[in-house]
Amino acid sequence: MSTTRKVAIGLGIAGGALLAAWLLTGSRKKKTKEFLTRTAADLSKSFQKKAKFPEDTDVHYV
């Protein structure tokens, strides 16, 4: 990998770490935790949806 790519990846990781640290400090900590909990619950519900197949009790012969 080139040096530029390594620097860009490093800055991206460092920026993400700074954002996470900022969101989890002070009064934002409670709001961030509530948001993440609510979002995780919504995602788990969407993945747990069962496929609904119409029940066709009549047999059709061709």
Steps between C-alpha positions, in 0.01 A plus 500: 500500500616848432580747775209723402254214540643410841472861617141524374401178680672617818319834491169325445552271798619788719201711397261219585663455840473872572134504398424200723684662792308826451164323479565299815602789725293743703126537451517340153580160654141424608350620172751302295434180695123540462536561128724196450268279706193614305676454165626153593150396604355625170766315303445176688125523432558549129728194482254284691211551260378168379413448138126475459392247247137500402330182607345346195287215625345434161690265275508604136555231242608583151 
